[in-house]
Structures are given as C-alpha cells and as structure tokens.
C-alpha cells in the first residue's frame, strides 16, 4: 500500500515554471488532489523547461482558464470554496490585479492556506525586481564559494532556489494545514537560497572559502575520460586508499589538517593517480578496499543501471518516485501522467456544478480554453 497521508487535501495551483509546480508536485505525490490552473497559452514551462515540466506536473489535473476575463471569477469562487490550499507564483501585485489574491479568496474560504512564491518576497525594496534562479543564488552568496578544491565557483545544473523554494513552500503549507487556522505564506526564492548558503557557510565575513572542501573528497577524471567521486573524509578511508597508492604515505599528508594545508599539491597528485586506470578498474579496486567511490552518471543511467535504485523500485511510470519511505513502503504514488493543457477543464467544471449550457457560454466568451 502506498503512503498517501494528504489524501483528501485539495489544492488549486495558479503558479507556473518551477517553484510553485514543484511544491504542488510534492503535495500531489503524497495524495493531495491538485488542480493546475493554466492561462490560455498554457504554463510557459511547457516550452521553456519541458523535461522538468513533465516530471513535476504528474498527479495533477489541468484547467485552462483566462483569469483576465472577468467571467472567470465565478469559476475561481467555486474552486476556492472546495479547496484547502491555493498556490500562486506571480510578481507581487499581479495576483491582486487578477482577483486571486489572499484577501479576495479568503472571503470564499476563511480557513484557506494561501501560498505566494516570488523571487524576492512580497515586501522590501527588491519585491518587484525581475529574476530567475541564477540571480537569486548569486545574490544570496551561493556562488561565492567553489564546489571543488582546484576549481572556481560554478553554477549547479539544479535550480537550487527554485526547487528549494518549492520545497519550503510545501513545508510551510503542511505546517499551516496542521495548525488548521488558515494562513498567508510569503515564500522568497532569494531568501531560500540565502538560508541554504548561510546554513552551509555561516555569516562570518572572513569565512574560509575552502572550509567546506576536502582535497580527497572531490571529483577526478579517469583514464577513459569518465569522472569518479572520492568520498574520503575519515582517517580509515584515507589509510585504505594509501594502501592502493603508497606514494601518498608522506608526512605532508599524514593528517587531515596537513592534507588541507597541502591541498593544492595533494589534489594534483590524486588526479594523476586516478588517470592511471579506467573508471571500471577504479570502481572495483576501491569498492573491494572499502573506499567511498561513485561514478558520475546521468539520472537516466542511474535509473537503468544502479542496483540500489532498482532494488528499492525508485522509479514508476517513467518518473522518479517520492524519496521518503514510511512504514516499510515508499511514500507517495505516481497515479497519473502529466496532463495536456486544459485536459480536465470540462470534468472539473462539472464537478463544480456547471451544466453543459454554462460551460458552452464560458467557452464562447473565452473564459475557458481547451475543453
């Protein structure tokens, strides 16, 4: 049996791109019924980031609705009356102009949990600044420090602020539902990145830019052009590795402090050592000698080939499964694939009490698209 603790929770998601849909994807995986409200041309994420759009909009139904049309209000009212959570991801002020802001909607549902996700938050001098993940991450300090010993800071392939913000939105929503009073949540993607960066690096102006790095806990290229990660932190792992590369048994590398002190030279020597063999040779040798090692692969490769993921059935219907287990079973469930734009518009309106004639009028007046 799947663990679906949010079964019965109803969510209306007006957001687009990544953060809001990622938040509602978490809720949907755990059993919440999510209606994705899309503008007439659809969520731009369908075209901008189609791979992520496909993965983070499973388990949802799509309603295509022109919120700029004044007649959309009657649909929004009934949607909100029957939901528990509303999510929006517009710039501050836009939701109010569309008539879907917190003060407008809580009239229909006093205990509504309403979550606004924006770049910099709903208040402050930066509230209306445009931005995307790379901007938030840079301004928050998350691009000031390197991720590898001998390389400069680089951007991750993952949208850290966008997905982190979506995760914090889901946490806030769950906390508000637990409280049971209704709430207005203001999630800043910039502050999410700042929170993560400060948790990792602190707020000391004189922080060591390499304090979080270790020359033996890094990424190295192999003889066949692949990349391996060594996860050597504890002393016994270092000793195990030195048995395979005895030239490292030098006084200047004898302790963690000395390895860090002489990290540039050590990193260079390690790279030369790893270049002596192909990735498969290193994987067998290091695994046999209890040295933490892994090959850098794509998610597709991991899904097809990693025995741990295969054993734990970490994918379902072409998606990664929810990564939390509960009571011996994987939490969440991939119940439906990502919907076509407006795929469920008629179905949802019928559930809300609209009859065929009313639906036809809404289509004719341009309120509904793709029914």
CORGI-V437554 format. One record per helix or strand of 2 or more residues. SS is the DSSP state (a for helix, b for strand). FROM is the first residue (numbers start at 1). TO is the last residue. If there is no record, write none. Layout:
BEGIN
<<SS:FROM:TO> <SS:FROM:TO>>
END
This chain:
BEGIN
<<b:10:13> <a:19:29> <b:33:38> <a:45:48> <a:50:56> <b:60:65> <a:70:81> <b:85:88> <a:94:98> <a:102:105> <b:113:118> <a:133:140> <a:160:179> <b:183:188> <a:189:201> <b:219:221> <b:227:230> <a:235:244> <a:246:248> <a:251:253> <a:256:261> <a:263:274> <a:279:288> <b:293:295> <a:299:305> <a:307:311> <b:315:316> <b:319:320> <b:325:326> <b:329:331> <a:345:352> <a:356:364>>
END
